[in-house]
Amino acid sequence: MEAAAWLKAQYQRAEATVPGLVSARALVGLAGTVAALACYDQGLAVYDRTAVHHYRLSRPAVERAAHDLAREPAARRSGHAGIEAGRAPVIVGGTLVLATLMAHFGFGDCLVSESDILDGLAWTLLGPGRPAQLPGASRPTRPAR
């Protein structure tokens, strides 16, 4: 089975298990692949937390990175901004997961967080009076199936 099709099947299973998943208004990505892609997208030669934290990765940028990085051997990927040698062998897989997840759930961007999951937890705890979406986030548009 093709990787993207397998991932889509996993997202559908997750939707069946957690129906509220489809009503998510924002996508927040933490560290790892997401931070590496933020560096890559900005062309940062050296990691800069202030440039990465709260950076918005657009879906087209993630899809472009997935396409471009998949065409290169791991040794060459590690020469790109933000992609360390240890991440080079797995960056394509992580990027494919992010790209297909964004497409499946209709997210136009992903907010990069270099802190931890406390940002999302705090937003959730704000309760019913919280903003409808994170500042600057694009509203998800559900793709037709």
Kinemage of the C-alpha trace (Angstrom):
@kinemage 1
@onewidth
@group {chain A} dominant
@subgroup {mainchain}
@vectorlist {calphas} color= white
{ca met a 1} P 0.000 0.000 0.000
{ca glu a 2} L 1.293 3.466 -0.867
{ca ala a 3} L 2.405 5.469 2.189
{ca ala a 4} L 0.017 8.393 1.595
{ca ala a 5} L -2.955 6.036 1.186
{ca trp a 6} L -1.982 4.174 4.358
{ca leu a 7} L -1.748 7.462 6.263
{ca lys a 8} L -5.166 8.554 4.981
{ca ala a 9} L -6.632 5.272 6.239
{ca gln a 10} L -5.090 5.963 9.658
{ca tyr a 11} L -6.609 9.452 9.742
{ca gln a 12} L -10.013 7.998 8.881
{ca arg a 13} L -9.660 5.445 11.689
{ca ala a 14} L -8.705 8.247 14.077
{ca glu a 15} L -11.792 10.239 13.010
{ca ala a 16} L -13.999 7.236 13.715
{ca thr a 17} L -12.441 6.840 17.161
{ca val a 18} L -12.320 10.551 18.047
{ca pro a 19} L -15.183 12.292 16.202
{ca gly a 20} L -14.224 15.740 17.541
{ca leu a 21} L -10.964 15.542 15.621
{ca val a 22} L -12.591 16.967 12.498
{ca ser a 23} L -13.620 20.151 14.306
{ca ala a 24} L -10.051 21.168 15.196
{ca arg a 25} L -9.498 24.814 14.304
{ca ala a 26} L -5.715 24.939 14.454
{ca leu a 27} L -2.791 22.623 13.931
{ca val a 28} L 0.193 23.010 16.242
{ca gly a 29} L 3.364 21.063 15.513
{ca leu a 30} L 5.998 20.483 18.171
{ca ala a 31} L 9.760 20.295 17.639
{ca gly a 32} L 11.308 17.508 15.523
{ca thr a 33} L 10.314 17.430 11.886
{ca val a 34} L 8.138 20.532 12.212
{ca ala a 35} L 10.997 22.637 13.606
{ca ala a 36} L 13.376 21.269 10.959
{ca leu a 37} L 10.894 22.221 8.233
{ca ala a 38} L 10.534 25.724 9.688
{ca cys a 39} L 14.310 26.142 9.397
{ca tyr a 40} L 14.319 24.611 5.907
{ca asp a 41} L 11.456 26.813 4.700
{ca gln a 42} L 13.163 29.966 5.969
{ca gly a 43} L 16.597 28.913 4.705
{ca leu a 44} L 18.139 29.341 8.137
{ca ala a 45} L 21.812 28.348 8.066
{ca val a 46} L 21.876 28.179 11.867
{ca tyr a 47} L 19.025 27.232 14.190
{ca asp a 48} L 17.321 30.324 15.621
{ca arg a 49} L 14.610 29.581 18.182
{ca thr a 50} L 13.035 33.015 17.803
{ca ala a 51} L 12.654 32.473 14.042
{ca val a 52} L 11.289 28.944 14.470
{ca his a 53} L 8.948 29.324 17.459
{ca his a 54} L 5.484 30.378 16.249
{ca tyr a 55} L 6.550 30.241 12.606
{ca arg a 56} L 3.683 29.261 10.330
{ca leu a 57} L 4.414 26.479 7.883
{ca ser a 58} L 2.030 26.701 4.943
{ca arg a 59} L 0.665 23.519 3.408
{ca pro a 60} L 2.235 24.354 0.012
{ca ala a 61} L 5.634 24.795 1.717
{ca val a 62} L 5.299 21.428 3.466
{ca glu a 63} L 4.173 19.703 0.252
{ca arg a 64} L 7.060 21.299 -1.668
{ca ala a 65} L 9.541 20.158 0.999
{ca ala a 66} L 8.128 16.613 0.903
{ca his a 67} L 8.545 16.506 -2.866
{ca asp a 68} L 12.012 18.068 -2.942
{ca leu a 69} L 13.500 16.149 -0.011
{ca ala a 70} L 12.180 12.791 -1.235
{ca arg a 71} L 14.203 13.202 -4.428
{ca glu a 72} L 17.498 13.441 -2.543
{ca pro a 73} L 19.595 10.854 -0.707
{ca ala a 74} L 19.801 11.286 3.074
{ca ala a 75} L 23.423 12.429 2.872
{ca arg a 76} L 22.428 15.372 0.704
{ca arg a 77} L 19.381 16.259 2.827
{ca ser a 78} L 21.603 16.895 5.837
{ca gly a 79} L 23.239 19.728 3.910
{ca his a 80} L 20.021 21.737 3.951
{ca ala a 81} L 19.184 24.400 6.498
{ca gly a 82} L 17.642 22.905 9.612
{ca ile a 83} L 18.158 19.261 8.714
{ca glu a 84} L 20.731 17.624 10.947
{ca ala a 85} L 22.472 14.405 9.902
{ca gly a 86} L 20.485 12.363 12.418
{ca arg a 87} L 17.161 13.642 11.073
{ca ala a 88} L 18.048 13.329 7.379
{ca pro a 89} L 17.013 9.644 7.071
{ca val a 90} L 13.559 10.259 8.605
{ca ile a 91} L 12.681 13.798 7.469
{ca val a 92} L 10.843 12.605 4.358
{ca gly a 93} L 8.587 10.311 6.374
{ca gly a 94} L 7.810 13.001 8.925
{ca thr a 95} L 7.172 15.548 6.183
{ca leu a 96} L 4.828 13.145 4.394
{ca val a 97} L 2.888 12.622 7.629
{ca leu a 98} L 2.534 16.386 8.127
{ca ala a 99} L 1.612 17.097 4.488
{ca thr a 100} L -1.039 14.377 4.313
{ca leu a 101} L -2.436 15.290 7.722
{ca met a 102} L -2.772 18.942 6.695
{ca ala a 103} L -4.476 17.969 3.441
{ca his a 104} L -6.810 15.424 5.042
{ca phe a 105} L -8.014 17.725 7.797
{ca gly a 106} L -7.994 20.866 5.645
{ca phe a 107} L -5.330 22.892 7.419
{ca gly a 108} L -3.707 25.676 5.415
{ca asp a 109} L -0.886 26.053 7.903
{ca cys a 110} L 0.784 24.572 10.947
{ca leu a 111} L 1.906 26.690 13.879
{ca val a 112} L 5.387 25.600 14.974
{ca ser a 113} L 5.975 25.473 18.728
{ca glu a 114} L 9.378 25.046 20.250
{ca ser a 115} L 8.089 25.150 23.813
{ca asp a 116} L 6.024 22.086 24.580
{ca ile a 117} L 2.437 20.933 24.669
{ca leu a 118} L 1.625 23.453 27.387
{ca asp a 119} L 0.757 26.078 24.745
{ca gly a 120} L -2.042 23.905 23.417
{ca leu a 121} L -3.131 22.853 26.879
{ca ala a 122} L -3.375 26.455 28.053
{ca trp a 123} L -5.452 27.390 25.003
{ca thr a 124} L -7.772 24.458 25.654
{ca leu a 125} L -8.146 25.375 29.320
{ca leu a 126} L -9.300 28.869 28.382
{ca gly a 127} L -12.638 27.198 27.755
{ca pro a 128} L -15.693 28.427 25.883
{ca gly a 129} L -14.701 32.112 25.937
{ca arg a 130} L -11.378 31.479 24.182
{ca pro a 131} L -10.739 32.874 20.702
{ca ala a 132} L -12.233 30.841 17.862
{ca gln a 133} L -8.737 30.265 16.523
{ca leu a 134} L -5.146 31.058 17.309
{ca pro a 135} L -4.121 34.569 16.211
{ca gly a 136} L -3.117 34.564 12.546
{ca ala a 137} L -4.204 30.961 11.871
{ca ser a 138} L -5.938 30.184 8.623
{ca arg a 139} L -9.283 28.502 9.053
{ca pro a 140} L -9.300 24.885 7.959
{ca thr a 141} L -11.338 24.058 4.900
{ca arg a 142} L -12.550 20.482 4.787
{ca pro a 143} L -11.590 18.845 1.483
{ca ala a 144} L -14.302 17.043 -0.461
{ca arg a 145} L -14.118 13.274 -0.247
